[in-house]
Amino acid sequence: MRGSGVLLNISSLPSEFGIGGFGEEILRFADFLKAGDCKWWQVLPMTTIGLGESPYSGVSAFAGNYLYIDPIMLRDNGYLTYEECDSLKYYGSPYVVDYEFCYYHKKRAVQMAYEHILQTNTDVLYTYCNDERDWLMDYAIFMALKDLHNGKPWFEWEEKYKTHDHSAIGEFMNEHSKEVGYYICEQFLFEEQWKTRKKQINDMKIGIIGDMPIYVSYDSVDVWANPQYFDLDKDYKPNKVAGVPPDYFCAEGQLWGNPLYNYDEMRKDNFAWFASRIERMFKLYDKLRIDHFRAFDRYWAVEYGAPNAINGEWCKGVGRELFAIMRHKFPKADIIAEDLGIIDEGVIELRERTGFPGMRVLQFAFDSEVSPHMPHNYERNCIAYTGTHDNTTIYGWLASLGADARAKLYDYLGLHCELEGGENSRLVWACIRTMLLSVADIVIIPFQDLAGWGEDTRMNIPGKATGNWRPRVTNEAIDRIRIDRLRRYNYLSNRN
């Protein structure tokens, strides 16, 4: 079915608490989408965030981001008093996320709610723990151990904890049951709130498109609890790490540093860890975008400790084998393949074999004479974007184009006018209209493009370690969007 949607991360929503979350703001934005006749809301990974506040480098591939827990919902459910809730409010800038403030105050919110639950109804935690035991206990123990070690990475812990010694872990749980229970409560509150909100959004006929990073962080519970699944040496150090060679975004490539998978070991249990992860993702989302899909065909491996990703080697992935198993286990899994970057025939063949739709991005359309990203070259089975979270905004892109590329784009749009920003920008809306009128089954527009905002509001600059993932929107900015125009274009393109 044809449809359209908006890309806006949960963290970017308006809120009284320094970061967007699961409060009323999430329903207000869903109302906005419904008013524009959109069918989809795309978000970034809702799992835990890691270094540089990146949602693509969290400490768990399964656990939810506690920063999204809403204090007002905690209050209304009887977990906080009015005074406790008010003490968590933020009075700084509404335009960026204040992560330092949010880490401290959201943790306070969870701690106060946990103390209340301990006094009133611990049964809800036992029930939740049993339901999610496969990943939850490892996460809770890992985080409690991390606190005990003042945040040090697991590979710097003493040997008995570093090696996940069962007797040592059992002893730790007995001595620190309350600390472990805190993290069980954290995930219970996340799950309780998101389940409520997702049902309300789905009842409005809006689906959630989520995102799954292909790799996990070295300092993560996943690697600590399952070292056999990763390419580590006898001292638990990675042999090689993930990245991409030099590309459009970065001349030195991108050195992500994630440990690579030990696929030989994963085969022994039929890729059970991947299956559990996919199952978890579809509890959170209705449609799933798998980041860096190309690595399932071939992946770039760089020596551990290398200064950049220039020198690496392509290694064979397990895409056909893995996705055949996943298709058998999850026949209705609705997956999007992020097939951007350095794409060759092997990636294309794998995507076509799986039947997953790929991605097309307008900002890549004018890099060459013949490009699959030109709207007239789209096929129906694709998801088209004006830009992604890794791109600048459309306005920022237009401002950066050279004279030849801009002239070609203007001819393509059939529009020649001065470049201006804002929600009424003719050139920005011409780009949006062109995408919506394409044959692509689904078109996703980042909120920043609907608003006509510039480079300063982009979500992420690949290769930049800090300062990303911060932009937020306000209710006033949402109200200024030309929702009537979006609704009309969805009608004209038969996406409503």
C-alpha positions in Angstrom: 0.0 0.0 0.0 1.2 3.5 -0.8 1.8 5.7 2.1 4.0 8.4 3.6 5.4 9.3 7.0 7.7 11.5 9.0 11.1 10.8 10.5 11.4 12.3 14.0 13.2 10.7 16.9 11.4 10.3 20.2 14.2 12.4 21.8 13.4 15.4 19.6 9.8 15.8 20.8 8.7 18.7 22.9 8.7 18.0 26.6 9.0 19.6 30.1 11.8 17.2 31.0 14.8 18.1 28.8 14.2 15.4 26.2 11.3 14.0 24.3 9.6 10.9 25.8 6.5 8.9 26.1 4.3 11.7 27.5 1.4 13.5 25.9 3.9 14.9 23.4 3.9 11.5 21.6 0.2 11.6 21.1 0.2 15.2 20.0 2.7 14.3 17.3 0.6 11.3 16.2 -2.3 13.7 15.9 -0.1 15.8 13.6 0.7 12.8 11.4 -3.0 11.9 11.2 -3.9 15.4 10.2 -1.4 15.2 7.4 -2.8 11.8 6.2 0.4 10.1 7.0 0.6 6.3 7.8 4.0 6.0 9.3 6.2 7.5 12.0 9.9 6.6 11.8 12.1 6.7 14.8 15.7 5.9 15.6 16.7 2.9 17.8 14.8 3.1 21.1 17.3 0.8 22.7 19.9 2.1 25.2 22.2 4.8 24.0 26.0 4.8 24.3 29.1 6.8 23.6 28.4 10.3 22.2 24.7 9.7 23.1 24.4 7.6 19.9 21.4 5.3 19.7 23.6 3.1 17.4 26.1 2.3 20.1 24.1 1.2 23.1 25.0 -1.0 26.0 22.2 -3.5 25.1 20.6 -4.6 21.8 17.4 -5.4 23.8 16.9 -2.9 26.6 14.9 0.2 26.1 16.2 3.8 26.6 15.1 4.9 30.1 15.5 8.5 29.1 12.1 8.2 27.3 10.3 7.2 30.5 7.7 10.0 31.2 7.5 11.3 34.8 3.9 12.4 34.4 2.8 8.9 33.4 4.7 7.7 36.5 2.8 10.1 38.6 -0.6 9.2 37.0 0.2 5.5 37.7 0.8 6.3 41.3 4.6 5.8 41.2 5.5 9.4 41.9 3.9 12.2 43.9 3.1 15.6 42.2 6.0 17.2 44.1 8.4 14.5 43.0 7.3 14.9 39.4 7.6 18.7 39.4 11.2 18.4 40.8 12.2 16.7 37.6 11.2 19.5 35.2 13.7 21.2 33.0 13.9 25.0 32.4 16.7 25.2 29.9 16.6 25.4 26.1 13.7 23.7 24.4 15.7 23.4 21.1 18.4 20.8 22.2 18.5 17.8 24.5 20.4 18.4 27.7 21.8 14.9 28.2 23.7 15.6 31.4 20.5 16.9 33.0 18.4 14.0 31.7 20.7 11.2 32.7 20.6 12.4 36.3 16.9 13.3 36.6 15.4 10.4 34.7 17.5 8.1 36.8 16.0 9.9 39.9 12.5 9.3 38.5 13.1 5.6 38.0 14.6 5.3 41.5 11.7 7.0 43.2 9.2 4.8 41.2 11.2 1.7 42.1 11.1 2.6 45.9 7.3 3.0 45.6 6.9 -0.4 43.8 9.0 -2.1 46.4 6.6 -0.9 49.1 3.4 -1.7 47.2 3.5 -4.3 44.4 6.7 -6.2 43.6 4.6 -8.8 41.8 4.6 -6.7 38.6 8.4 -6.9 38.5 8.5 -10.7 39.0 6.0 -11.2 36.3 7.8 -8.9 33.9 11.1 -10.5 34.7 9.8 -14.0 33.9 8.3 -12.8 30.6 11.6 -11.2 29.4 14.1 -13.3 31.4 16.2 -14.4 28.3 17.7 -10.9 28.0 16.6 -8.9 31.0 18.5 -10.7 33.8 21.8 -10.4 31.9 21.1 -6.7 31.3 20.2 -6.0 35.0 23.2 -7.8 36.3 25.5 -6.2 33.8 24.3 -2.7 34.7 24.6 -3.3 38.4 28.1 -4.6 37.9 28.9 -1.6 35.8 27.8 0.7 38.7 29.9 -1.3 41.1 32.9 -0.7 38.9 32.2 3.1 38.5 31.2 2.7 34.9 34.3 0.9 33.7 33.9 -1.3 30.6 33.3 -4.9 31.4 36.7 -6.0 29.9 38.4 -4.0 32.6 36.6 -5.8 35.5 38.2 -8.4 37.7 38.5 -11.8 36.1 35.5 -13.5 37.8 33.1 -10.9 36.5 34.8 -10.3 33.2 34.5 -13.9 32.4 30.9 -14.2 33.5 31.7 -16.8 36.1 28.4 -18.3 37.2 29.2 -18.8 40.9 30.5 -15.2 41.1 27.5 -13.9 39.3 25.2 -15.8 41.6 27.0 -14.5 44.7 26.8 -10.9 43.3 23.0 -11.2 42.8 22.5 -12.4 46.3 24.5 -9.5 47.7 23.1 -6.8 45.4 19.5 -7.9 44.6 18.1 -4.4 45.1 20.6 -2.9 42.7 19.8 -5.6 40.1 16.1 -5.1 40.8 16.4 -1.4 39.9 17.3 -2.2 36.3 14.5 -4.7 36.1 12.2 -1.9 37.2 13.7 0.5 34.7 12.9 -1.8 31.9 9.4 -2.6 33.2 8.6 1.1 33.3 9.9 1.6 29.8 7.9 -1.4 28.5 4.7 -0.4 30.3 4.7 3.1 29.0 5.7 2.3 25.4 3.2 -0.5 25.1 0.4 1.9 26.1 1.6 4.6 23.7 2.2 2.3 20.8 -1.3 0.9 21.1 -2.8 4.4 21.1 -0.7 5.3 18.0 -1.7 2.1 16.2 -5.3 2.7 17.0 -4.9 6.0 15.0 -3.9 3.8 12.0 -0.3 5.0 12.3 2.5 2.4 12.2 5.9 2.8 13.9 9.0 2.2 11.7 11.9 1.3 14.0 15.6 0.9 13.4 18.1 -1.9 14.3 21.8 -1.3 14.2 23.6 -4.2 12.7 26.4 -4.3 15.3 26.5 -3.9 19.0 29.1 -2.1 21.2 32.2 -3.8 22.5 31.2 -2.5 26.0 27.8 -4.1 25.9 25.9 -6.7 27.8 25.5 -8.6 24.5 29.3 -9.2 24.1 29.8 -9.7 27.8 27.1 -12.4 28.2 27.7 -14.0 24.8 31.4 -13.7 23.9 31.3 -16.8 21.8 29.2 -15.0 19.2 31.8 -12.4 18.6 35.2 -12.4 17.0 37.3 -12.0 20.1 40.7 -13.5 21.1 41.4 -15.5 24.3 41.8 -12.3 26.3 38.3 -11.1 25.1 39.8 -8.4 22.8 38.4 -8.0 19.3 40.5 -9.4 16.5 38.9 -7.0 14.0 36.3 -4.4 14.2 33.5 -2.9 12.1 33.5 0.2 9.9 33.2 1.3 6.3 35.9 2.4 3.8 36.1 6.0 2.6 32.8 7.2 1.2 30.5 10.1 0.6 30.5 11.0 4.2 34.1 10.6 5.3 37.5 10.5 3.5 39.1 8.3 6.1 36.1 5.9 6.2 34.2 5.4 9.4 35.8 3.4 12.1 32.9 2.3 14.3 35.0 -0.1 16.5 32.2 -2.6 17.1 33.3 -6.3 17.4 32.4 -8.4 14.4 30.3 -11.6 14.6 31.7 -15.1 14.9 29.3 -16.6 12.4 30.7 -20.1 12.7 29.7 -20.1 16.4 26.3 -18.6 15.6 25.5 -21.4 13.1 25.7 -24.0 15.9 22.4 -22.8 17.4 20.8 -21.7 14.2 21.5 -18.0 14.9 19.4 -18.0 18.0 20.8 -14.6 19.3 19.8 -12.9 16.0 16.3 -14.5 16.2 15.8 -13.3 19.7 16.9 -9.8 18.7 14.5 -9.7 15.7 11.6 -11.0 17.9 12.4 -8.2 20.4 12.4 -5.5 17.7 8.9 -6.5 16.5 7.6 -6.1 20.1 8.7 -2.4 19.8 8.0 -1.6 16.2 5.6 -2.4 13.3 8.2 -2.2 10.5 12.0 -2.6 11.0 14.8 -0.8 9.2 18.0 -2.9 9.4 21.0 -0.5 9.4 24.0 -1.2 7.2 22.3 -4.1 5.4 25.2 -4.4 3.0 27.3 -6.1 5.7 25.1 -9.2 5.5 26.6 -9.7 2.0 30.1 -8.4 2.6 31.4 -6.4 5.6 34.5 -4.2 6.1 36.9 -5.6 8.7 39.6 -3.4 10.2 42.4 -4.4 12.6 41.6 -3.6 16.2 43.5 -0.5 17.2 43.8 1.0 13.7 43.6 4.8 13.6 41.0 4.9 10.9 39.1 2.7 8.5 41.1 3.2 5.3 43.0 -0.1 5.6 40.6 -3.0 5.9 39.3 -5.9 4.0 36.0 -7.1 2.6 34.8 -10.3 4.3 31.9 -12.6 3.3 28.7 -12.2 5.2 25.9 -14.7 5.9 22.9 -12.9 4.5 21.3 -15.7 2.4 21.7 -18.3 5.2 20.6 -16.0 8.0 17.6 -14.5 6.3 16.3 -17.9 5.1 16.2 -18.9 8.8 14.7 -15.6 9.9 12.0 -15.8 7.2 11.1 -19.3 8.4 10.9 -18.1 12.0 9.2 -14.8 11.3 7.2 -15.1 8.0 5.4 -11.8 8.5 8.4 -9.7 9.6 8.2 -6.4 7.8 11.8 -5.3 7.1 13.5 -2.5 5.3 17.0 -3.0 4.0 19.2 0.1 4.4 21.2 -0.5 1.2 23.1 2.8 1.1 26.8 3.4 0.7 29.1 1.3 -1.4 26.6 -1.1 -3.1 27.6 -3.9 -5.5 25.8 -6.7 -7.3 26.0 -9.0 -4.3 24.1 -6.6 -2.1 21.5 -6.0 -4.8 21.1 -9.7 -5.3 20.7 -10.4 -1.6 18.1 -7.6 -1.2 16.1 -9.0 -4.2 16.3 -12.5 -2.9 14.9 -11.5 0.5 12.3 -9.3 -1.1 13.0 -6.5 1.3 12.5 -2.9 0.0 15.6 -0.9 -0.2 16.1 2.9 0.4 16.4 5.8 -2.0 17.6 9.2 -1.0 17.0 12.4 -3.0 20.2 14.0 -1.8 22.2 11.3 -3.5 20.3 11.6 -6.8 22.5 14.2 -8.5 25.9 12.7 -7.7 26.2 11.0 -11.1 24.6 11.0 -14.5 22.6 7.8 -13.9 21.6 7.2 -10.3 19.1 4.9 -8.7 18.3 7.7 -6.4 16.7 9.8 -9.2 12.9 9.6 -8.6 12.2 8.5 -12.1 14.4 5.5 -11.5 12.6 4.3 -8.4 10.9 0.9 -8.3 7.7 0.5 -6.3 9.3 -1.8 -3.7 11.4 0.9 -2.0 11.3 3.5 0.8 12.2 6.9 -0.5 13.6 9.7 1.6 14.5 13.4 1.1 17.3 12.7 3.5 18.1 10.4 6.4 19.3 11.1 10.0 22.9 11.0 8.6 22.2 13.7 6.0 22.0 17.4 6.3 18.5 18.9 5.8 17.1 19.5 2.3 17.6 23.2 2.8 21.1 22.7 3.9 21.7 20.4 1.0 20.3 22.9 -1.5 22.5 25.7 -0.1 25.6 23.5 -0.5 25.0 22.5 -4.1 27.4 23.7 -6.8 26.1 25.7 -9.7 25.8 22.8 -12.2 24.1 20.4 -9.7 21.7 23.1 -8.6 20.8 24.0 -12.2 20.1 20.3 -12.9 17.9 20.0 -9.9 16.0 23.1 -10.7 15.3 21.8 -14.2 14.2 18.5 -12.7 11.8 20.2 -10.3 10.6 22.5 -13.1 11.1 25.4 -10.7 13.5 28.3 -10.7 13.4 30.7 -7.7 15.4 32.1 -4.9 16.5 29.7 -2.2 14.8 30.4 1.1 14.2 28.4 4.2 11.2 28.0 6.5 8.0 26.1 6.3 6.9 27.9 3.1 10.1 27.3 1.2 9.0 26.7 -2.4 12.1 24.7 -3.4 12.0 22.5 -0.3 8.3 21.7 -0.8 9.0 21.0 -4.5 11.5 18.3 -3.4 8.9 16.9 -1.0 6.2 16.9 -3.7 8.4 15.2 -6.2 9.1 12.4 -3.8 5.5 11.9 -2.8 4.5 11.7 -6.5 7.1 9.0 -7.2 6.2 5.3 -7.5 7.9 4.4 -4.2 5.5 2.5 -2.0 6.5 4.6 1.0 8.0 8.1 1.3 9.5 9.4 4.5 10.2 13.0 5.1 12.4 14.2 8.1 10.6 16.7 10.2 13.4 19.2 9.6 12.5 19.2 5.9 8.8 19.8 6.5 10.0 22.8 8.5 12.5 24.0 5.9 15.3 24.1 8.5 19.0 24.3 7.9 22.2 22.5 8.5 22.3 23.4 12.2 19.3 21.1 12.9 20.7 17.9 11.4 20.6 14.9 13.7 24.0 13.4 13.0 27.3 14.0 11.3 28.9 10.6 10.5 32.5 10.4 11.8 31.9 13.1 14.4 32.2 11.5 17.9 30.3 14.2 19.9 27.6 16.8 19.6 25.1 14.7 17.7 21.6 13.5 18.4 20.6 16.8 20.1 18.0 18.7 18.0 14.5 19.1 19.4 11.3 20.6 18.1 8.8 22.8 19.9 5.0 22.7 19.8 5.1 26.1 18.0 7.3 24.6 15.3 4.9 21.7 14.8 2.0 24.1 14.6 3.7 26.1 11.8 4.1 23.2 9.5 1.9 23.4 6.3 -0.1 20.4 7.2 -2.7 21.3 4.6 0.0 21.1 1.9 1.2 17.8 3.2 -2.3 16.4 3.3 -3.0 17.7 -0.3 0.2 16.1 -1.7 -0.7 12.8 0.0 -4.1 13.0 -1.7 -2.6 13.9 -5.1 -0.2 11.0 -4.9 -2.8 8.5 -3.6 -1.0 8.0 -0.2 -3.9 9.0 2.0 
